[in-house]
Amino acid sequence: MAYPSLNRTNGLLGAFGVLVLATGPLVAIACSGDEGPKGETGLAGQPGPQGTAGAPLPGGGGAADGGSILSGACTQPCHTFGGVVDQWRFSNHSHPQENLIGGGPCGNCHGLDGLQQRVANKFAIAPDSGTPANVPSGHMNYKTTAGPVTEIGYGGATTIGRIHCTTCHDFNPTNDPHVVGKYVAGTARIRVPGGVDDTVFIEKSASSSATTGQSVAYKTANVCVMCHKSRKDVTSYIATANVISSSHWGPHEGPQTDVYSGKGGYHFAGLTYGTSAHAAIGNACVGCHMTPAAGNSNVPDHTMKPNVAYCKTCHTSYTGTDFDIQGGRTLVKNALKELEVALNDAALLTRSLAAPYAPLSDDDLADGQFNLDLTRPGSSPGGGNLSLDALTAGALYNYLIIARSKDLGVHNPTYEKQLLWDSIRQLKGVDPTSLASRPQ
């Protein structure tokens, strides 16, 4: 392409409409064409001057400069490696809650805000269905105006199960580290009152005349009781005749408080029931399951997995590395196995979720996974689903609360062995072979 020549005094419009002011003889000027290759990046320039400091954030870190956030204030003690969040991820609470909450009672424990709703006395019931009592303290069963016992429905809005920090801790804009910019020890308050005189309720009532439950007082562990108990009031649940029409008859999974308290099982008439020295553990569940984590500023361990080292604070002569202290777990496991076999022989156990509800196999009976056992619906001699008398149903219920506590006697060895002794004797008609005697 030809370009017009330029001299010192004349300016011309270039071929593409660009005004070029001539200042002297020029060589050919390229006005268009392919872009050339990119040159190498030049050296970095010198850093500019430091900017002025911004104003401190609200609620700062308590530093001497007037409260700006300290380095690491957002990470201690939660988001550091091995901190509370990492610990929680190794706990059973972090596992997916495999249920849709819907409008039933599940959300009372499985919903993110289940405790928050209950403590605020917010729940759902059918119209004219009765008057629940002690809901803020954990009780869920009540008698309807027609007589049957039922339980409160979930009063929140979530539709899937999820357990997280705010389920148990009352975080709000005044103490949430993500809002105020720091964590202050002692401000992550538990949603459930945990003072010395504060009580919460298990579902089992003292008698069948009323559905009132029974109170326990475990200080900071009160929050655990709200969910780790049977959803059924066994006093009203077991009647003279009991139809086993579902594989989910009996207590829900995780009824640890029923066992630990020594109050929640089916008690056979004329017999006394006691408890072990474990009932004196400070803060109950929290004392054993949430010992201070030395590597995280002694904040309670949120894996919630007990450590045998804690047991050795009392069992000082024990040198083992597991929880079978004095052979206690072996004894309870053997007694559970004896009761499991007796119940299976009576066609009361299965692991099938649908008909024909096969009884436990030899492999099932050998694996020691008692908590996986379900109740087996069956046909009674007159047709229909199997109906049990109260004593047999009570023995089945006791098996389930111990099996589903999954502790094999650690929570309350005395009480568990008493329930097992009585239940085996009810089923077999003779003293158990797995226990030498009924503990007192």
C-alpha positions as CSV (number, residue, x, y, z in Angstrom):
1,M,0.0,0.0,0.0
2,A,1.3,3.5,-0.9
3,Y,1.3,6.3,1.7
4,P,1.5,10.0,1.0
5,S,4.8,11.7,1.8
6,L,5.0,14.3,4.5
7,N,7.2,17.4,4.8
8,R,8.0,19.6,7.8
9,T,5.1,22.0,7.4
10,N,2.2,20.1,6.0
11,G,-0.2,17.8,7.8
12,L,-2.3,15.3,5.9
13,L,-5.2,13.0,6.8
14,G,-3.8,9.6,6.6
15,A,-5.4,6.9,4.6
16,F,-7.5,5.8,7.6
17,G,-8.7,9.3,8.7
18,V,-6.0,9.9,11.3
19,L,-4.7,13.4,11.4
20,V,-0.9,13.3,11.2
21,L,1.1,16.4,12.0
22,A,4.3,16.5,10.0
23,T,7.5,17.5,11.8
24,G,10.0,16.3,9.4
25,P,10.7,13.6,6.8
26,L,9.2,10.3,7.7
27,V,9.6,6.9,6.5
28,A,6.7,4.6,5.6
29,I,4.1,4.4,8.4
30,A,2.1,1.2,9.0
31,C,-1.6,2.1,9.7
32,S,-2.9,-1.4,9.7
33,G,-1.8,-5.0,9.5
34,D,-1.4,-8.1,11.7
35,E,-0.6,-7.6,15.3
36,G,3.0,-8.4,16.1
37,P,4.2,-10.8,18.8
38,K,3.8,-9.8,22.4
39,G,7.0,-8.5,23.9
40,E,8.5,-9.8,27.1
41,T,7.2,-8.5,30.4
42,G,9.2,-5.7,31.8
43,L,10.7,-5.6,35.3
44,A,8.3,-4.8,38.2
45,G,8.3,-1.2,39.3
46,Q,9.1,-0.1,42.8
47,P,6.2,-0.6,45.4
48,G,4.1,2.5,46.1
49,P,3.9,4.2,49.4
50,Q,1.9,2.5,52.2
51,G,-1.7,3.5,52.4
52,T,-3.3,5.0,55.6
53,A,-4.7,2.5,58.1
54,G,-8.5,1.9,58.0
55,A,-10.8,2.4,60.9
56,P,-11.1,-0.5,63.4
57,L,-13.9,-2.9,62.7
58,P,-16.8,-3.1,65.2
59,G,-16.1,-5.2,68.2
60,G,-12.4,-5.5,67.3
61,G,-9.9,-7.9,68.6
62,G,-9.1,-6.2,71.8
63,A,-5.6,-5.1,70.7
64,A,-3.8,-2.1,72.2
65,D,-4.3,-0.1,69.0
66,G,-8.0,0.4,69.9
67,G,-9.5,-2.9,68.9
68,S,-8.5,-3.9,65.4
69,I,-8.7,-7.6,64.7
70,L,-5.7,-9.6,65.8
71,S,-4.0,-12.0,63.5
72,G,-5.8,-15.3,63.6
73,A,-8.8,-13.9,65.5
74,C,-11.1,-15.5,63.0
75,T,-9.4,-18.9,63.2
76,Q,-9.1,-19.6,66.9
77,P,-10.3,-22.0,68.1
78,C,-12.6,-23.1,65.3
79,H,-10.9,-22.9,61.9
80,T,-7.3,-23.9,62.7
81,F,-6.1,-27.3,61.5
82,G,-7.5,-29.7,64.2
83,G,-9.7,-27.0,65.6
84,V,-13.4,-27.3,66.5
85,V,-14.6,-27.5,62.9
86,D,-12.2,-30.2,62.0
87,Q,-13.0,-32.1,65.2
88,W,-16.8,-31.8,64.4
89,R,-16.2,-33.3,60.9
90,F,-15.0,-36.5,62.6
91,S,-18.0,-36.6,64.9
92,N,-21.3,-38.5,64.1
93,H,-23.1,-35.2,64.2
94,S,-21.4,-34.2,60.9
95,H,-22.7,-37.3,59.0
96,P,-25.5,-36.6,56.6
97,Q,-28.9,-36.9,58.3
98,E,-30.5,-39.4,56.0
99,N,-34.1,-38.2,56.4
100,L,-36.5,-35.7,55.0
101,I,-37.9,-33.8,57.9
102,G,-41.3,-32.9,56.4
103,G,-44.0,-31.9,58.9
104,G,-43.5,-34.8,61.4
105,P,-41.5,-35.0,64.6
106,C,-38.0,-35.7,63.0
107,G,-37.0,-32.0,62.9
108,N,-37.2,-31.7,66.6
109,C,-33.8,-33.4,66.7
110,H,-32.6,-33.6,63.1
111,G,-33.4,-30.0,62.1
112,L,-30.7,-27.4,62.2
113,D,-32.9,-25.3,64.4
114,G,-34.7,-28.1,66.2
115,L,-33.4,-27.2,69.6
116,Q,-33.9,-23.5,69.0
117,Q,-37.5,-24.1,68.2
118,R,-38.2,-26.3,71.2
119,V,-36.5,-24.1,73.7
120,A,-38.6,-21.3,72.4
121,N,-41.7,-23.4,73.0
122,K,-42.4,-23.5,69.2
123,F,-43.8,-26.8,67.9
124,A,-46.6,-28.2,65.8
125,I,-49.6,-30.2,67.0
126,A,-52.9,-31.2,65.4
127,P,-56.0,-29.1,66.4
128,D,-57.6,-30.1,69.6
129,S,-55.0,-32.8,70.2
130,G,-54.0,-32.1,73.8
131,T,-51.7,-29.9,75.8
132,P,-48.0,-30.7,75.7
133,A,-46.0,-29.8,78.8
134,N,-42.3,-29.2,79.4
135,V,-41.5,-28.8,75.7
136,P,-38.8,-26.2,76.4
137,S,-37.2,-28.7,78.7
138,G,-37.2,-31.5,76.1
139,H,-40.4,-33.5,76.6
140,M,-42.2,-34.4,73.4
141,N,-44.9,-37.0,74.3
142,Y,-48.4,-36.0,75.4
143,K,-51.8,-37.5,75.6
144,T,-54.4,-36.4,73.0
145,T,-57.9,-35.4,74.0
146,A,-59.0,-38.8,72.6
147,G,-56.6,-40.6,74.9
148,P,-53.7,-42.0,72.7
149,V,-50.1,-40.8,73.3
150,T,-48.5,-38.9,70.5
151,E,-45.6,-36.5,70.1
152,I,-45.1,-32.9,69.1
153,G,-44.3,-32.0,65.5
154,Y,-41.4,-29.9,64.3
155,G,-42.1,-26.1,64.4
156,G,-39.3,-24.9,62.1
157,A,-39.0,-24.5,58.4
158,T,-36.0,-26.7,57.3
159,T,-36.8,-29.7,55.1
160,I,-33.5,-31.7,55.4
161,G,-31.6,-33.0,58.4
162,R,-28.5,-31.1,59.5
163,I,-26.7,-30.8,62.8
164,H,-24.2,-27.8,62.9
165,C,-22.7,-25.3,65.3
166,T,-25.9,-23.3,65.7
167,T,-27.9,-26.4,66.5
168,C,-26.4,-26.6,70.0
169,H,-24.8,-23.1,70.4
170,D,-26.8,-19.9,70.6
171,F,-24.8,-17.8,68.2
172,N,-26.3,-14.4,67.3
173,P,-25.1,-11.0,66.1
174,T,-23.8,-10.2,69.6
175,N,-21.4,-13.1,70.0
176,D,-21.0,-14.7,66.5
177,P,-17.2,-14.5,65.7
178,H,-18.1,-14.0,62.0
179,V,-19.9,-10.8,63.0
180,V,-17.9,-9.3,65.9
181,G,-14.5,-10.4,64.5
182,K,-13.2,-12.5,67.4
183,Y,-14.0,-15.5,69.6
184,V,-14.3,-14.8,73.3
185,A,-14.2,-17.8,75.5
186,G,-17.5,-18.6,77.2
187,T,-19.7,-16.7,74.8
188,A,-20.7,-19.7,72.7
189,R,-23.6,-20.4,74.9
190,I,-25.5,-23.7,74.9
191,R,-29.1,-23.3,73.8
192,V,-30.4,-25.5,76.6
193,P,-30.0,-24.1,80.2
194,G,-27.1,-26.0,81.9
195,G,-27.0,-24.5,85.4
196,V,-26.7,-26.7,88.5
197,D,-30.5,-26.5,89.1
198,D,-31.6,-26.7,85.5
199,T,-33.5,-29.9,84.4
200,V,-34.5,-31.6,81.2
201,F,-36.9,-34.5,80.6
202,I,-36.7,-38.0,79.3
203,E,-39.9,-39.4,77.9
204,K,-40.6,-42.2,80.4
205,S,-43.2,-41.1,83.0
206,A,-43.2,-42.4,86.5
207,S,-46.5,-44.1,85.8
208,S,-49.1,-44.6,83.1
209,S,-51.6,-42.2,84.7
210,A,-50.0,-39.2,83.1
211,T,-47.5,-38.4,80.3
212,T,-45.2,-36.1,82.2
213,G,-41.8,-37.7,81.7
214,Q,-39.0,-37.6,84.4
215,S,-36.4,-34.9,84.9
216,V,-32.7,-35.3,85.0
217,A,-30.0,-32.6,85.6
218,Y,-26.7,-32.9,83.9
219,K,-25.6,-29.3,83.6
220,T,-24.0,-28.7,80.2
221,A,-24.9,-32.2,79.1
222,N,-28.6,-31.1,79.3
223,V,-28.3,-30.2,75.6
224,C,-27.3,-33.8,74.8
225,V,-30.4,-35.2,76.6
226,M,-32.8,-33.2,74.4
227,C,-32.2,-35.7,71.5
228,H,-30.2,-38.7,72.9
229,K,-33.2,-40.4,74.5
230,S,-36.1,-42.6,73.4
231,R,-38.9,-40.7,71.6
232,K,-41.4,-43.1,73.3
233,D,-42.8,-43.0,76.8
234,V,-42.4,-46.7,77.6
235,T,-44.9,-46.3,80.4
236,S,-47.7,-45.5,78.0
237,Y,-46.2,-47.1,74.9
238,I,-46.3,-50.7,76.2
239,A,-49.9,-51.9,76.9
240,T,-51.5,-55.2,77.9
241,A,-51.4,-56.3,74.3
242,N,-48.8,-54.9,71.8
243,V,-49.1,-55.3,68.1
244,I,-45.7,-55.5,66.3
245,S,-46.9,-54.1,63.0
246,S,-43.7,-52.3,62.0
247,S,-40.0,-53.1,61.8
248,H,-39.5,-49.7,63.6
249,W,-41.4,-50.6,66.8
250,G,-39.6,-49.5,69.9
251,P,-37.2,-46.8,70.9
252,H,-35.6,-44.6,68.3
253,E,-31.8,-44.8,67.7
254,G,-29.5,-43.1,70.2
255,P,-31.4,-43.5,73.5
256,Q,-28.3,-43.1,75.6
257,T,-29.9,-41.0,78.4
258,D,-32.5,-43.7,79.1
259,V,-29.6,-46.0,80.0
260,Y,-27.2,-43.5,81.6
261,S,-30.0,-42.1,83.9
262,G,-31.0,-45.6,85.0
263,K,-34.6,-44.5,84.5
264,G,-35.6,-45.1,80.9
265,G,-36.0,-48.9,80.5
266,Y,-38.9,-51.2,81.0
267,H,-39.0,-52.1,84.7
268,F,-40.4,-55.4,85.7
269,A,-42.8,-55.2,88.7
270,G,-41.4,-56.0,92.1
271,L,-37.7,-55.4,91.1
272,T,-35.5,-52.6,92.0
273,Y,-33.1,-50.8,89.6
274,G,-30.0,-49.0,90.5
275,T,-27.2,-47.1,88.8
276,S,-23.4,-47.1,88.6
277,A,-20.8,-44.6,89.9
278,H,-20.7,-43.2,86.3
279,A,-23.8,-41.1,87.2
280,A,-21.5,-38.9,89.3
281,I,-19.3,-37.8,86.3
282,G,-19.2,-34.0,86.2
283,N,-21.3,-32.7,83.3
284,A,-22.3,-36.3,82.5
285,C,-22.0,-36.9,78.7
286,V,-19.8,-33.8,78.2
287,G,-17.4,-34.8,81.0
288,C,-16.4,-38.0,79.1
289,H,-17.2,-37.2,75.5
290,M,-15.8,-33.7,75.3
291,T,-12.6,-33.6,77.3
292,P,-10.4,-30.5,76.9
293,A,-8.3,-30.6,73.7
294,A,-4.8,-29.6,74.8
295,G,-3.8,-28.8,71.2
296,N,-6.7,-26.4,70.9
297,S,-6.5,-24.1,73.9
298,N,-8.3,-26.7,76.0
299,V,-11.6,-26.1,74.3
300,P,-13.9,-29.2,74.6
301,D,-13.1,-31.8,72.0
302,H,-15.9,-31.7,69.4
303,T,-15.2,-35.1,67.9
304,M,-17.2,-36.2,71.0
305,K,-15.2,-39.5,71.0
306,P,-14.3,-40.7,74.5
307,N,-10.8,-41.4,75.4
308,V,-9.8,-44.3,77.6
309,A,-7.4,-42.0,79.4
310,Y,-10.4,-40.3,80.9
311,C,-11.6,-43.6,82.3
312,K,-8.2,-44.0,84.0
313,T,-8.8,-41.0,86.2
314,C,-11.0,-43.4,88.3
315,H,-9.9,-46.8,87.1
316,T,-6.3,-46.1,88.1
317,S,-5.1,-49.7,88.0
318,Y,-6.3,-50.3,84.4
319,T,-3.5,-50.5,81.9
320,G,-5.4,-51.5,78.8
321,T,-6.1,-49.4,75.7
322,D,-9.8,-50.1,75.1
323,F,-13.0,-49.7,77.1
324,D,-13.3,-53.3,78.3
325,I,-12.4,-52.2,81.8
326,Q,-12.6,-55.1,84.3
327,G,-14.2,-57.1,81.4
328,G,-17.4,-55.1,81.7
329,R,-18.1,-54.7,78.0
330,T,-17.5,-58.4,77.4
331,L,-20.0,-59.3,80.0
332,V,-22.7,-57.0,78.6
333,K,-21.9,-58.1,75.0
334,N,-22.4,-61.7,76.0
335,A,-25.6,-60.9,77.8
336,L,-26.9,-58.9,74.8
337,K,-26.0,-61.9,72.6
338,E,-28.0,-64.3,74.8
339,L,-31.0,-62.0,74.7
340,E,-30.7,-61.4,71.0
341,V,-30.8,-65.2,70.4
342,A,-33.8,-65.6,72.6
343,L,-35.7,-62.8,70.9
344,N,-34.8,-64.2,67.5
345,D,-35.9,-67.7,68.5
346,A,-39.2,-66.0,69.4
347,A,-39.5,-64.6,65.9
348,L,-39.1,-61.0,67.1
349,L,-36.0,-59.7,65.3
350,T,-35.1,-59.0,61.7
351,R,-32.8,-56.8,59.6
352,S,-35.2,-56.7,56.7
353,L,-37.1,-53.5,55.9
354,A,-39.9,-55.2,53.9
355,A,-41.9,-58.5,54.0
356,P,-41.3,-61.3,54.5
357,Y,-39.0,-59.9,57.3
358,A,-36.6,-62.8,57.5
359,P,-35.3,-63.6,61.0
360,L,-31.7,-62.9,61.8
361,S,-29.2,-65.2,60.0
362,D,-26.3,-67.0,61.6
363,D,-24.0,-64.2,60.2
364,D,-26.3,-61.5,61.7
365,L,-26.1,-63.2,65.1
366,A,-22.3,-63.5,64.9
367,D,-21.4,-59.9,63.9
368,G,-22.1,-58.2,67.2
369,Q,-23.9,-55.3,65.5
370,F,-26.8,-55.4,67.9
371,N,-27.8,-51.8,67.0
372,L,-28.8,-53.0,63.4
373,D,-31.5,-55.3,64.6
374,L,-35.1,-54.4,63.9
375,T,-38.4,-55.7,65.2
376,R,-40.0,-58.4,63.1
377,P,-43.7,-58.1,62.3
378,G,-45.2,-61.5,62.1
379,S,-48.5,-63.4,62.1
380,S,-50.3,-64.2,65.3
381,P,-52.2,-67.5,65.6
382,G,-55.5,-65.7,64.9
383,G,-54.1,-63.9,61.9
384,G,-52.7,-60.4,61.5
385,N,-49.6,-59.0,63.0
386,L,-47.9,-60.5,66.0
387,S,-49.3,-59.3,69.4
388,L,-47.1,-59.5,72.5
389,D,-48.0,-59.4,76.2
390,A,-46.5,-56.5,78.2
391,L,-43.7,-58.5,79.8
392,T,-42.4,-59.9,76.5
393,A,-42.7,-56.5,74.8
394,G,-40.8,-55.0,77.8
395,A,-38.0,-57.4,77.3
396,L,-37.8,-56.6,73.6
397,Y,-37.9,-52.8,74.4
398,N,-35.0,-53.3,76.9
399,Y,-32.9,-55.1,74.3
400,L,-33.4,-52.2,71.8
401,I,-32.5,-49.4,74.2
402,I,-29.3,-51.1,75.2
403,A,-28.4,-52.3,71.7
404,R,-29.0,-48.8,70.2
405,S,-27.0,-47.0,72.9
406,K,-24.0,-48.9,71.4
407,D,-21.9,-48.6,74.6
408,L,-21.9,-52.2,75.7
409,G,-22.3,-51.3,79.3
410,V,-20.0,-48.3,79.6
411,H,-22.7,-45.8,80.2
412,N,-24.3,-47.6,83.2
413,P,-23.0,-51.1,83.7
414,T,-25.1,-51.8,86.8
415,Y,-28.4,-50.8,85.2
416,E,-27.8,-52.4,81.9
417,K,-26.9,-55.8,83.5
418,Q,-30.1,-55.6,85.6
419,L,-32.3,-55.0,82.5
420,L,-30.5,-57.7,80.6
421,W,-30.9,-60.2,83.5
422,D,-34.6,-59.5,83.9
423,S,-35.3,-59.6,80.2
424,I,-33.4,-62.8,79.5
425,R,-35.2,-64.5,82.4
426,Q,-38.6,-63.3,81.0
427,L,-37.8,-64.8,77.6
428,K,-36.2,-68.1,78.7
429,G,-37.8,-68.7,82.0
430,V,-34.5,-69.4,83.7
431,D,-31.5,-67.4,84.9
432,P,-29.1,-66.2,82.2
433,T,-26.0,-68.1,81.5
434,S,-24.0,-65.0,80.5
435,L,-24.2,-63.3,83.9
436,A,-23.3,-64.9,87.2
437,S,-26.0,-63.0,89.1
438,R,-28.3,-60.0,89.0
439,P,-26.2,-57.0,90.1
440,Q,-27.5,-55.0,93.1
